[in-house]
Amino acid sequence: MLSNVKNINETQSFRSFLNHIHHPIAIHTDGKFVFVNKAGLKLFKVRSAKEIIGRPVLDVVHQDHKEASSQRIKNLYAGKSVAANEQKLLNSKGETIFAIVSGTLVTFDKKPSILVTAQDITEQKIYEAGLSKSETLYQNLVNNMDEGVIRFFADERIQYVNKRFCQIVGYKSLELIGKIGHHFLVDKDSLEIIKKLIKKRRRGKSSKHEIKLIKKNGDRVWVSVSGNPLFDDHKKFLGTINMVTDISEQKNNEAVLESSEKQFSELFENAHDLIQSINQDGKIRYVNKAWLETLEYNNEEAKNLMIWDIIHPDSLEHCMEVFSKVMNGENVKNIETAFVSKNDKKIEVVGNVTVRNLNNGDTATQGIFHDVTENRRANASLQESEEKYRLLIEKMNEGIIRIDVNEKILFANNRFCQMLGYGLDEILGRNIMELLKLDTSSEAIIKSALLLRKKGKPSSYQIKAKKKSGNEIWISINGSPLHKDGKNIGSMGIVMDITKEVLSRKALIDSEINLKQAQEIGHLGSYEWNLITNELKWNEQMFNIYGVEKNVIPTLAMVASLTHPEDIKEMEKVINDSINGNVKQSYEYRILRKDKQLRYAIARSKLFVGLDNKPYKIIGTIQDITEQKLAEIKFIELNESLEKRVIDRTKQLENANNEIKSLLQEMHHRVKNNLQIVASLLNIEANAVDNDYIYEAFKESQDRIQTMAFIHESLYLNESMSEISVRKYLMPLVKDRIRANANTGNQIKLEGEFPDISFKIEKMLPLGLLLNELLTNSLKHAFPNKKKGKIKVSIQQQGKSYLLIYKDNGIGFNLNKIPKNSKSVGLILINSFIMQFEGKLKKINVPGTHYEIKFKAN
């Protein structure tokens, strides 16, 4: 073999051959490197062979392996067979390299030499170390989780339990492993649930449920179990793994809450709002008295109804959508919808709907609706949402963080990032206390816990932190110290968002405080009357309403003595009827306190009947409505006084108006008579002259005075003293002018169109005089030699203005050709009248005479 190698070795092609091999190869003679191929140079991180040729071979061997390597070299030179082994080498930068090294004795440059091949396994070693570290961390995490972990074989024998599960049930792990858990750990009430779940998991289905376990000391403990089936690559069922959470405290809180709900259910029954609860299949499970009365059903009928039986057709689609949202866990507020009663009466309601988990594992909705009002009443139900636990860290619903000894965050899972609203890159490297934005109290708690962990002790605590958004969040942290080579290197914590639990406890306390405050604000007292013992119990507000010291024991006799004398008979009747089981739902009465203060009150009550159908107690409320009642009385008195004053004042104004109307009518009558006298005098004067020109002047003046007299006569006969109907005044006026000129009237046809509107006398007087002048001109000049003709007069409305149109089919008359200094009285009057009602004259160039005068009404 050596002779063959030697023959190859003597050629230059052998070096080239070794350089093309991808594995590191080196040759050393007398303990020093004489050749290293390219892969070897890369392994040792040297740029050229000159940096390594001639160096002792043991320089690249790690101190831990130098002695063994020296012995291997001696054995090879002695012709012994040496197997490949794992060694630690060093590169030019002093970094450790893990490699599988094998050696072969060869002849190189005519000298015995050793050819070494190496396989770099550094990355594999790093991966194995990381995997080992990860497994250690995972085991540490599982064992220190705040939730219990239990794994079962396929035959339901316990395979593994963590420390927390042992704490929950009070057993040691060796007492559990290998045994069938439900034979001794599960309470008999939960056995049926377990059997069903085992079948489900064998079919590959995950599940989450609440059961009761039996502790070693015999106590029962409520737990929430989230289980997942395990299968191998061939889909063979291997068993299950379960996350177990102690929910005993939560169950106790639910019991307290349920007790609180029972205490106030009687008040809900007397509420005016419509209250209902619907099962997940849509069937009605509960409604209150107000609901029954409003929808006109009795209790038995309501229990057989489905939710869509009472929804109005117009609202059915919307309500089905809301019901689906609510059953999926969404609280829907300010719902505007419509119910339909038993007698098809549409009832508009506004309200809120929530969902709650029942004790049997089902869900149901709770709705509070207000009938025909826009006032929205929010009824927030306390509810607990179950958290889903997962098998691995990535699927866990809890936040997980790891910090170093300087309190800087080295790792955080996605849930922790979501919890605080940060991205992972915003968290890594941050100081934990700086990130959580702690107040003084919470900062002191976490500092104390971190000190404990540095001493090797785990810790569990609750603190208030702030999210990135600035919103507050309550978190529970269970932390465990991390060690390496006996030295503390930081800690790992499991973080849970417990805001809802904290707020639930606070809400439970606040609800009792709020009820008391609401009663004080609303002056609402409540009482309980035991019909068997005749004992009467009051709340604090009842003593305030009756003005009685709180150390006084209330009695029916005392109530009667403080009732107004006029209401005592009604009160006695109510009490006697109540004893006989006929409780009056609500009634008003007056309280006359010892300090002589009169108070108005309204009472509401409910009778409770025992199993023997005999009444045994009455629970009710008394509300002080004095302020409201006094305001109503004052309002009625003021209203009556105001009505009387209005009637008296109206009568006075009517009398004054009648007097003024009578005086104005008398005035217009006298003015008309005086104008008639003047017209008669002018007529006498006209008849006394022989000159035709003077006669015509007298007659024209007479016509003008008659026109003015006509207006005053219209006002005298008119209901209104300030306005005159256009149609009733102008049409008779133009007809009268035609009639007055009887010598031509028979030849002239008159057309008039006037709207049914009224103008003030200031507008109507010049308008009438203008028409008189225009008609006089037409009758005198337009139709010579008794020629037949037509005159048309009309008024048209154009927006806020009016248009007076006057036209005849006579010989025509052009105003524009009349000299400006003309002394024609008629033309002067026409222009004067147009100016008086602020009109604008327009001459239309057509045969005959056609004028349009535009003016505003008033």
C-alpha positions in Angstrom: 0.0 0.0 0.0 2.8 2.4 0.9 4.5 1.7 -2.4 1.3 2.6 -4.3 0.9 5.9 -2.4 4.6 6.7 -2.9 4.2 6.2 -6.7 1.3 8.6 -6.8 2.9 10.9 -4.4 5.8 11.5 -6.6 3.6 13.2 -9.2 2.4 16.8 -9.1 -1.0 15.6 -10.0 -1.4 14.1 -6.5 -1.4 17.6 -4.9 -3.9 18.8 -7.4 -6.1 15.8 -6.7 -6.0 16.5 -3.0 -6.9 20.2 -3.5 -10.0 19.2 -5.4 -11.4 17.1 -2.5 -14.0 19.0 -0.5 -13.0 17.5 2.9 -10.1 19.0 4.8 -6.8 17.0 4.2 -3.4 17.6 5.6 0.0 15.8 5.5 2.5 16.2 8.3 6.1 14.8 8.5 8.1 14.6 11.7 5.2 16.3 13.5 5.1 19.4 11.1 2.6 20.3 8.3 4.1 19.7 4.8 0.8 20.0 2.9 -2.8 21.3 3.5 -5.5 21.3 0.8 -7.9 24.2 0.1 -10.6 22.8 2.3 -8.1 22.5 5.1 -7.0 26.1 4.7 -10.7 27.2 5.0 -11.2 25.0 8.1 -8.2 26.6 9.9 -9.2 30.1 8.5 -5.8 30.8 6.9 -5.4 32.7 3.7 -2.5 30.7 2.2 -0.6 27.5 2.8 2.5 29.5 3.8 0.8 30.5 7.1 0.5 26.8 8.2 3.3 24.8 6.4 6.1 24.0 8.7 4.0 24.6 11.9 3.8 21.8 14.5 0.7 19.7 13.9 -0.1 19.8 17.7 -0.5 23.6 17.5 -4.0 23.1 15.9 -5.1 20.6 18.5 -7.1 21.7 21.5 -5.3 21.4 24.9 -7.9 18.8 26.0 -6.9 16.5 23.1 -3.1 17.1 22.6 -1.9 14.1 24.7 -4.3 11.7 22.9 -3.3 13.1 19.5 0.4 12.6 20.2 -0.2 9.0 21.2 -2.2 8.4 18.0 0.6 9.8 15.8 3.1 7.4 17.6 0.8 4.4 17.0 0.5 5.3 13.2 4.2 5.5 12.8 4.5 2.2 14.6 2.2 0.7 11.9 -0.7 0.2 14.2 -4.3 0.7 13.0 -5.9 3.8 14.6 -9.7 4.3 14.3 -11.2 7.7 13.4 -12.3 9.7 16.5 -13.9 13.0 17.5 -11.4 15.8 18.4 -11.4 19.5 19.2 -9.2 21.5 17.0 -8.3 25.2 16.9 -8.3 27.6 13.9 -6.0 30.6 13.4 -8.3 32.8 15.5 -8.3 30.4 18.4 -11.9 29.3 17.9 -12.7 25.7 18.7 -13.6 23.3 15.8 -15.2 19.9 16.4 -14.1 17.3 13.8 -14.0 13.6 13.1 -10.3 12.9 12.4 -8.7 9.9 10.8 -5.0 9.3 9.9 -3.1 7.0 7.4 0.6 6.4 7.2 2.0 7.3 3.7 5.3 8.2 2.0 5.4 11.9 1.0 8.5 13.4 -0.6 10.2 10.1 0.1 9.6 10.4 3.9 7.2 8.5 6.1 4.3 10.9 6.7 0.8 10.9 8.0 -2.2 11.9 5.8 -5.0 13.3 7.9 -8.6 13.7 6.8 -11.1 15.7 8.9 -14.9 16.1 8.9 -16.2 19.4 10.4 -19.0 18.7 12.8 -19.0 22.0 14.6 -22.5 23.1 13.5 -23.9 19.7 14.5 -22.3 20.1 18.0 -23.8 23.6 18.4 -27.2 22.3 17.3 -27.0 19.4 19.8 -26.0 21.7 22.6 -28.8 24.1 21.7 -31.2 21.2 21.6 -30.1 19.9 24.9 -30.4 23.4 26.4 -33.9 23.9 24.8 -35.0 20.5 26.2 -33.8 21.6 29.7 -35.6 24.9 29.4 -38.8 23.3 28.2 -38.7 20.7 31.0 -38.1 23.6 33.5 -40.9 25.5 32.0 -43.4 22.7 32.1 -42.4 21.7 35.6 -42.8 25.3 36.9 -46.0 26.3 35.0 -48.9 27.8 36.9 -51.1 25.2 35.2 -51.0 21.5 35.8 -49.9 19.1 33.0 -50.9 15.5 32.9 -50.2 13.0 30.0 -52.0 9.7 29.5 -51.1 6.5 27.6 -53.6 5.2 25.1 -55.0 2.9 27.9 -55.7 5.9 30.1 -52.8 5.2 32.5 -51.0 8.3 33.7 -47.6 8.7 31.9 -46.5 12.1 33.2 -47.5 14.8 35.7 -45.8 18.1 36.5 -45.2 19.8 39.9 -48.3 22.0 39.6 -50.7 19.1 39.0 -49.3 17.3 42.0 -50.0 20.5 44.1 -53.6 20.7 42.8 -54.5 17.1 43.8 -52.1 16.7 46.8 -50.3 13.6 45.4 -46.7 12.9 44.7 -45.8 12.1 41.0 -44.8 8.5 41.9 -48.3 8.0 43.5 -49.9 8.9 40.2 -47.8 7.6 37.3 -48.9 4.2 35.9 -52.4 4.4 37.4 -55.7 5.1 35.6 -56.6 8.6 36.7 -60.4 8.6 36.6 -60.6 5.5 38.9 -59.6 7.6 41.9 -59.1 11.3 40.9 -62.4 12.2 39.3 -65.6 13.0 41.4 -68.6 10.8 40.5 -70.5 13.9 39.3 -67.9 14.3 36.5 -67.4 10.7 35.5 -69.9 10.8 32.7 -68.2 13.9 31.2 -64.8 12.1 31.3 -66.1 9.0 29.6 -67.6 11.1 26.7 -64.4 13.1 26.4 -62.2 9.9 26.2 -64.3 8.7 23.2 -64.0 12.2 21.6 -60.2 12.2 21.9 -59.8 8.7 20.4 -61.6 10.2 17.4 -59.0 13.0 17.2 -61.0 15.8 18.8 -59.7 18.3 21.3 -61.9 19.5 24.2 -62.1 21.9 27.0 -64.3 21.2 30.1 -64.8 21.8 33.8 -64.8 18.9 36.2 -64.4 18.1 39.9 -61.3 16.2 41.1 -60.8 14.4 44.4 -57.7 15.5 46.3 -55.6 13.0 48.3 -57.2 14.4 51.5 -60.7 13.8 50.2 -61.4 17.5 49.4 -63.0 18.4 46.0 -61.4 20.9 43.7 -62.9 22.4 40.5 -60.5 22.4 37.5 -60.6 23.5 33.9 -59.1 20.8 31.6 -58.0 21.5 28.1 -57.1 18.2 26.4 -55.5 17.3 23.0 -55.1 13.8 21.5 -51.6 12.5 20.5 -51.0 10.4 17.4 -47.8 8.9 15.8 -46.8 9.3 12.1 -49.0 6.4 11.2 -52.1 8.0 12.9 -52.0 5.5 15.7 -53.5 6.9 18.9 -50.8 7.3 21.6 -52.8 9.0 24.4 -53.6 12.6 25.4 -52.0 15.6 27.0 -54.0 17.9 29.2 -53.5 21.4 30.7 -55.2 21.6 34.1 -56.2 24.9 35.8 -57.5 25.3 39.4 -60.7 27.3 39.1 -62.1 26.8 42.6 -61.8 30.5 43.4 -63.6 31.4 40.2 -66.4 29.0 41.0 -66.7 30.5 44.5 -66.9 33.9 43.0 -69.6 32.7 40.6 -71.5 31.2 43.6 -71.3 34.6 45.4 -72.4 36.4 42.2 -75.3 33.9 41.8 -76.3 34.5 45.4 -76.2 38.2 44.8 -78.4 37.8 41.7 -80.9 35.9 43.7 -81.1 38.6 46.3 -81.9 41.2 43.7 -84.1 39.0 41.4 -87.2 40.2 43.2 -86.3 43.8 42.4 -85.8 42.7 38.7 -89.3 41.2 38.8 -90.7 44.6 39.7 -88.7 46.5 37.1 -90.5 48.4 34.4 -87.9 47.2 31.8 -88.5 44.1 29.8 -86.1 41.4 30.9 -85.6 38.1 29.1 -83.2 35.1 28.8 -83.0 32.9 25.7 -81.4 29.5 25.4 -78.9 28.7 22.7 -81.6 26.9 20.7 -83.7 30.1 20.6 -86.2 29.0 23.3 -87.3 31.4 25.9 -86.1 30.3 29.4 -87.0 33.4 31.5 -89.0 36.6 31.3 -90.1 39.1 34.0 -93.5 40.4 34.9 -93.1 43.6 32.8 -92.3 41.5 29.8 -95.4 39.3 30.2 -97.6 42.3 30.7 -96.2 44.2 27.7 -96.3 41.2 25.3 -99.7 40.0 26.7 -98.6 36.4 27.5 -98.8 34.4 30.7 -95.8 32.6 32.2 -96.7 29.2 30.8 -97.3 30.5 27.3 -94.0 32.4 27.4 -92.0 29.2 28.3 -93.3 27.5 25.0 -92.2 30.4 22.8 -89.2 30.7 20.6 -87.4 34.0 20.3 -88.5 34.5 16.6 -92.2 34.1 17.7 -92.1 37.5 19.4 -89.9 39.4 16.8 -91.8 41.7 14.4 -91.3 40.6 10.8 -89.6 43.9 10.0 -86.9 43.2 12.6 -86.6 39.4 12.2 -83.5 39.4 9.9 -81.7 41.9 12.1 -82.5 40.1 15.3 -81.3 36.7 14.0 -78.0 38.4 13.1 -77.8 39.9 16.6 -78.6 36.5 18.2 -75.8 34.8 16.2 -73.3 37.5 17.3 -74.3 37.2 21.0 -74.2 33.4 21.0 -70.6 33.7 19.6 -69.7 35.7 22.8 -70.2 39.2 21.5 -72.0 41.7 23.8 -74.4 43.8 21.6 -75.5 47.2 23.0 -78.2 49.8 22.0 -80.2 47.4 19.9 -83.2 49.1 18.2 -85.8 46.5 17.2 -89.5 45.6 17.5 -91.4 42.9 19.3 -94.9 41.7 18.5 -97.4 40.9 21.3 -99.8 38.0 21.5 -102.4 40.2 19.9 -100.2 41.3 17.0 -99.3 44.7 18.6 -96.0 46.1 17.5 -93.7 47.1 20.4 -90.6 49.2 19.7 -87.8 48.5 22.1 -84.2 49.6 22.7 -81.9 47.5 24.8 -78.7 45.5 25.4 -78.0 41.7 25.0 -75.2 39.7 26.6 -74.3 36.0 26.8 -73.5 33.9 29.9 -72.4 30.4 30.6 -74.8 28.3 32.6 -73.8 25.7 35.2 -74.8 22.8 32.9 -72.3 24.0 30.3 -74.9 25.5 28.0 -75.0 29.2 27.1 -77.9 31.6 27.1 -78.6 35.3 26.3 -79.7 37.9 28.8 -81.5 41.0 27.4 -82.9 44.1 29.0 -85.2 46.2 26.8 -86.9 49.6 27.4 -90.4 50.0 25.9 -90.9 53.0 23.6 -88.0 55.2 24.9 -84.7 56.4 23.7 -83.1 55.9 27.1 -80.6 53.1 26.9 -79.9 51.2 30.0 -76.6 49.3 30.0 -76.7 46.0 32.0 -73.2 44.6 32.0 -73.2 41.0 33.1 -70.1 39.6 34.8 -68.7 36.8 32.7 -65.6 34.7 32.7 -64.0 33.7 29.4 -62.1 30.4 29.5 -58.6 30.5 28.2 -57.4 27.9 25.7 -54.2 26.2 26.6 -51.9 24.7 24.0 -49.3 22.0 24.0 -46.2 24.0 23.0 -45.0 27.5 23.9 -46.2 28.9 20.5 -49.7 27.7 21.3 -49.9 28.7 24.9 -52.4 31.4 26.0 -50.0 32.7 28.6 -47.2 35.1 28.0 -43.7 33.7 28.6 -40.6 35.9 29.1 -37.0 35.2 29.9 -34.8 37.9 31.4 -31.1 38.0 32.3 -29.5 39.0 35.6 -29.6 42.7 34.6 -33.4 42.4 34.1 -33.2 42.8 30.4 -35.6 40.7 28.2 -33.9 38.0 26.2 -37.1 36.2 25.0 -40.8 36.8 24.8 -43.5 34.7 23.1 -46.2 36.1 20.8 -48.9 36.1 23.6 -46.8 38.3 25.8 -46.3 40.8 22.9 -50.1 40.8 22.2 -50.8 41.2 25.9 -48.9 44.5 26.1 -49.4 45.7 22.5 -45.7 45.6 21.4 -43.9 44.0 18.6 -41.2 41.5 19.5 -38.4 43.9 18.2 -39.7 46.6 20.6 -39.4 44.2 23.6 -36.1 42.4 23.2 -33.3 44.0 25.2 -35.7 46.3 27.1 -35.6 46.5 30.9 -38.7 44.6 32.2 -39.7 47.3 34.7 -39.2 50.1 32.1 -41.4 48.1 29.7 -44.2 47.5 32.1 -44.4 51.2 33.2 -45.0 50.2 36.8 -46.3 52.4 39.6 -44.4 52.6 42.9 -46.2 49.7 44.6 -45.9 47.3 41.6 -42.2 48.2 41.1 -41.5 47.3 44.7 -43.2 43.9 44.3 -41.3 43.0 41.2 -38.0 44.1 42.6 -38.5 41.9 45.7 -39.5 38.9 43.4 -36.4 39.4 41.2 -34.2 39.3 44.4 -35.8 36.0 45.4 -35.1 34.5 42.0 -31.4 35.6 42.1 -31.3 33.6 45.4 -32.6 30.6 43.6 -36.2 30.9 44.8 -39.4 30.9 42.6 -42.0 33.6 43.1 -45.6 34.3 42.3 -47.2 37.8 42.4 -49.8 40.1 40.9 -49.0 43.6 39.7 -50.6 46.5 37.7 -48.8 47.4 34.5 -49.4 49.6 31.4 -49.8 48.6 27.8 -48.1 50.4 25.0 -51.4 52.3 24.5 -51.3 53.5 28.1 -54.2 51.4 29.1 -53.8 49.6 32.5 -53.6 45.8 32.7 -53.5 43.5 35.7 -51.0 40.6 35.3 -50.1 37.5 37.3 -46.4 36.4 37.1 -45.0 33.0 38.1 -41.3 33.2 37.9 -38.5 30.6 38.2 -34.8 31.1 38.4 -32.5 29.8 35.7 -29.0 28.4 36.5 -26.0 27.3 34.5 -23.1 25.6 36.1 -24.6 26.5 39.5 -24.7 30.2 38.6 -27.8 32.2 38.3 -28.2 33.5 34.7 -31.6 35.1 35.0 -35.2 33.9 35.3 -38.2 32.7 33.3 -41.7 33.9 33.9 -45.2 32.8 32.9 -47.5 35.9 32.6 -51.3 35.8 32.7 -53.7 38.7 32.0 -56.0 38.7 35.1 -57.6 42.1 34.4 -61.1 40.6 34.0 -60.8 38.7 37.3 -59.7 41.8 39.1 -62.4 43.9 37.5 -65.0 41.1 38.2 -64.2 41.2 41.9 -64.3 45.0 41.9 -67.6 44.9 39.9 -69.1 42.6 42.6 -68.2 45.1 45.3 -69.2 48.1 43.2 -72.6 46.6 42.3 -73.5 46.5 46.0 -72.2 50.1 46.5 -74.0 51.3 43.4 -77.3 49.8 44.5 -77.1 51.6 47.8 -76.1 54.9 46.1 -78.9 54.5 43.5 -81.5 54.1 46.2 -80.2 57.2 48.0 -80.2 59.3 44.7 -83.6 58.1 43.7 -85.1 58.5 47.2 -85.9 54.8 46.9 -86.5 52.8 50.1 -87.2 49.0 50.2 -88.9 46.9 52.8 -89.7 43.3 53.6 -92.9 42.4 55.5 -93.1 38.9 57.0 -96.8 38.0 57.0 -96.3 35.1 59.3 -94.4 37.0 62.1 -95.7 40.4 61.1 -92.0 41.5 61.2 -91.1 44.6 59.1 -87.6 45.2 57.8 -86.5 48.5 56.3 -83.4 49.6 54.5 -81.6 52.8 55.5 -83.5 55.0 53.0 -86.9 54.0 54.5 -85.9 55.7 57.8 -84.9 58.9 55.8 -88.2 59.0 54.0 -90.3 58.6 57.1 -88.1 60.8 59.2 -87.5 58.1 61.8 -84.4 57.4 63.8 -82.5 54.4 62.5 -82.5 52.7 65.9 -86.4 52.5 65.9 -87.9 49.2 65.1 -90.5 49.7 62.3 -94.0 48.4 62.8 -97.3 48.6 60.8 -98.8 50.7 63.6 -95.9 53.2 63.2 -96.5 53.3 59.4 -100.2 54.0 60.0 -99.4 56.8 62.5 -97.2 58.5 60.0 -99.7 58.3 57.1 -101.7 61.4 56.3 -105.2 61.2 57.9 -107.0 61.6 54.6 -105.0 58.6 53.2 -105.3 56.3 56.3 -108.4 54.5 55.1 -106.8 53.7 51.8 -103.7 52.6 53.6 -105.6 50.3 55.9 -107.4 48.8 52.9 -104.1 48.2 51.1 -102.7 46.5 54.2 -105.8 44.3 54.7 -105.9 43.3 51.1 -102.2 42.5 51.2 -102.7 40.1 54.2 -105.5 38.4 52.2 -103.1 38.0 49.2 -104.5 40.8 47.1 -101.5 43.0 46.7 -101.9 46.4 45.0 -99.1 46.7 42.6 -98.6 50.5 43.1 -100.3 53.4 44.8 -99.6 56.9 45.9 -100.1 58.2 49.4 -98.9 61.0 51.7 -96.6 60.8 54.7 -97.0 63.2 57.6 -93.7 63.0 59.5 -93.2 63.8 63.2 -91.5 67.1 62.2 -94.8 68.0 60.4 -93.2 67.7 57.0 -95.6 66.5 54.3 -94.0 63.9 51.9 -95.6 62.3 48.8 -94.7 58.7 48.1 -95.4 55.9 45.6 -95.4 52.3 46.8 -94.8 49.2 44.7 -94.8 45.7 46.0 -94.9 42.0 45.2 -96.5 39.1 47.1 -94.6 35.8 47.7 -96.6 32.6 48.1 -95.3 29.4 49.8 -95.6 25.8 48.7 -99.0 25.7 50.6 -100.3 28.4 48.3 -100.4 30.8 51.3 -98.8 34.2 51.2 -95.8 34.5 53.6 -94.1 37.8 52.7 -94.3 41.0 50.8 -91.3 42.8 49.3 -91.7 46.3 48.0 -90.2 49.7 47.4 -91.3 53.2 48.6 -90.1 56.2 46.5 -90.2 59.7 47.8 -91.8 61.8 45.0 -92.4 65.0 47.0 -90.3 67.2 44.7 -92.0 65.9 41.6 -95.5 66.2 43.2 -95.0 69.7 44.4 -93.7 70.7 41.0 -96.8 69.2 39.4 -99.1 71.1 41.8 -97.2 74.4 41.2 -97.4 73.8 37.5 -101.2 73.3 37.6 -101.7 76.4 39.6 -99.5 78.5 37.3 -101.2 77.0 34.2 -104.7 77.9 35.6 -103.6 81.4 36.5 -102.0 81.9 33.0 -105.2 80.6 31.2 -107.3 83.1 33.2 -105.0 86.0 32.3 -105.1 85.1 28.6 -108.9 84.9 28.6 -109.2 88.3 30.3 -106.6 89.9 28.0 -108.2 88.4 24.9 -111.6 89.8 25.9 -110.1 93.3 26.5 -108.4 93.2 23.1 -111.6 92.1 21.3 -113.6 95.0 22.9 -110.9 97.5 21.9 -110.7 96.1 18.4 -114.5 96.3 18.0 -114.4 100.0 19.1 -111.6 100.8 16.7 -113.3 99.0 13.8 -116.6 100.9 14.5 -114.8 104.3 14.5 -112.9 103.5 11.3 -116.1 102.4 9.6 -117.8 105.6 10.7 -114.8 107.7 9.4 -114.8 106.0 6.0 -118.6 106.4 5.8 -118.4 110.2 6.5 -115.4 110.7 4.1 -117.4 108.9 1.4 -120.5 111.1 2.1 -118.4 114.3 2.0 -116.8 113.2 -1.3 -120.3 112.5 -2.7 -121.3 116.1 -1.7 -118.2 117.5 -3.4 -119.0 115.5 -6.5 -122.6 116.7 -6.5 -121.5 120.3 -6.2 -119.1 119.8 -9.1 -122.0 118.4 -11.1 -124.2 121.5 -10.3 -121.3 123.8 -11.3 -120.8 121.8 -14.5 -124.4 122.1 -15.5 -124.3 125.9 -14.8 -121.6 126.7 -17.4 -122.0 127.1 -21.1 -118.4 126.4 -22.1 -117.8 122.7 -23.1 -114.1 122.7 -22.1 -115.0 123.9 -18.6 -117.9 121.4 -18.4 -115.5 118.6 -19.3 -113.0 119.7 -16.6 -115.8 119.7 -14.0 -116.9 116.2 -15.1 -113.3 114.8 -15.0 -112.8 116.2 -11.5 -116.2 114.7 -10.5 -115.1 111.3 -11.8 -111.9 111.4 -9.8 -113.7 112.3 -6.6 -116.2 109.5 -7.3 -113.3 107.1 -7.6 -111.9 108.1 -4.2 -115.4 107.9 -2.7 -115.7 104.4 -4.1 -112.6 103.3 -2.1 -113.9 104.7 1.2 -117.2 103.0 0.5 -115.4 99.7 0.0 -113.5 100.2 3.2 -116.7 101.0 5.1 -118.3 97.7 3.8 -115.0 95.7 4.2 -114.1 93.6 7.2 -110.5 94.8 7.2 -109.9 98.5 7.9 -106.4 98.5 6.2 -106.6 96.4 3.1 -109.0 96.2 0.1 -109.6 93.2 -2.2 -108.2 94.0 -5.7 -111.0 91.9 -7.3 -113.9 93.4 -5.3 -112.7 97.0 -5.7 -111.2 97.4 -9.2 -113.7 95.3 -11.2 -116.7 97.3 -10.0 -114.7 100.5 -10.4 -113.9 100.0 -14.1 -117.5 98.8 -14.8 -118.8 102.0 -13.1 -116.5 104.2 -15.2 -117.9 102.6 -18.4 -121.4 103.0 -17.1 -120.8 106.7 -16.2 -120.0 107.3 -19.9 -123.2 105.9 -21.2 -122.9 107.8 -24.5 -120.1 105.4 -25.5 -120.6 102.6 -23.1 -122.9 100.6 -25.3 -120.2 100.5 -28.0 -117.3 99.4 -25.7 -116.7 95.8 -24.5 -114.8 95.5 -21.2 -112.6 92.6 -20.1 -111.1 92.5 -16.6 -108.9 89.9 -14.9 -107.9 90.6 -11.3 -106.4 88.2 -8.8 -108.0 87.4 -5.4 -105.5 89.4 -3.4 -105.6 92.5 -1.2 -103.6 95.7 -1.2 -103.2 98.3 1.5 -105.3 101.5 1.0 -102.0 103.5 0.3 -101.4 101.3 -2.8 -105.1 100.9 -3.8 -106.0 104.6 -3.9 -103.5 105.7 -6.6 -104.0 102.4 -8.5 -107.8 103.2 -8.7 -107.2 106.8 -9.7 -104.7 105.6 -12.4 -107.2 103.2 -13.9 -109.9 106.0 -13.8 -107.6 108.3 -15.8 -106.6 105.6 -18.3 -110.3 104.6 -18.8 -111.3 108.2 -19.2 -108.7 108.8 -21.9 -109.7 105.7 -23.8 -113.4 106.5 -23.7 -112.8 110.1 -24.8 -110.1 109.7 -27.4 -109.6 106.1 -28.5 -113.0 105.5 -30.2 -114.1 108.6 -32.2 -117.5 108.7 -33.9 -118.9 106.1 -31.5 -116.7 103.5 -32.9 -117.0 100.0 -31.4 -114.0 98.9 -29.3 -112.6 96.7 -26.6 -110.7 97.6 -23.4 -108.9 94.9 -21.3 -107.5 95.5 -17.8 -105.6 92.8 -15.8 -103.2 92.4 -12.9 -100.7 89.5 -12.9 -98.3 88.4 -10.1 -94.6 88.0 -11.1 -92.7 86.7 -8.0 -92.8 89.5 -5.4 -94.0 92.1 -8.0 -97.2 92.7 -9.9 -97.9 93.8 -13.5 -100.8 96.0 -14.4 -101.7 95.6 -18.1 -104.0 98.1 -19.8 -104.8 98.0 -23.5 -107.5 99.0 -26.0 -107.9 98.5 -29.7 -108.6 102.2 -30.4 -106.8 104.7 -32.6 -103.8 104.7 -30.3 -102.1 107.3 -28.1 -98.3 107.6 -27.9 -97.1 109.0 -24.6 -93.5 109.4 -25.9 -94.6 112.0 -28.5 -96.2 114.3 -25.9 -93.9 117.2 -25.0 -92.3 117.0 -21.5 -93.7 120.4 -20.7 -97.2 119.4 -21.7 -99.8 120.9 -19.3 -102.3 118.0 -19.8 -103.9 117.4 -16.4 -104.7 113.8 -17.3 -101.1 113.0 -18.2 -99.8 114.8 -15.1 -102.1 112.8 -12.9 -101.2 109.5 -14.6 -97.4 110.0 -14.0 -98.2 111.2 -10.4 -100.3 108.1 -9.6 -97.6 105.8 -11.0 -95.0 107.5 -8.8 -97.2 107.2 -5.7 -97.1 103.4 -5.9 -93.5 103.3 -7.2 -94.4 101.7 -10.5 -92.5 101.6 -13.8 -94.5 102.4 -17.0 -93.7 100.6 -20.3 -95.4 101.4 -23.6 -95.9 98.3 -25.9 -95.7 99.3 -29.7 -98.8 97.5 -31.0 -102.0 99.0 -32.7 -104.1 100.8 -30.1 -103.0 101.6 -26.7 -101.0 99.0 -24.6 -99.3 99.9 -21.3 -97.6 97.7 -18.7 -96.9 99.1 -15.3 -94.8 97.0 -12.9 -95.0 97.6 -9.1 -94.4 95.9 -5.8 -97.4 94.9 -3.6 -96.6 96.8 -0.4 
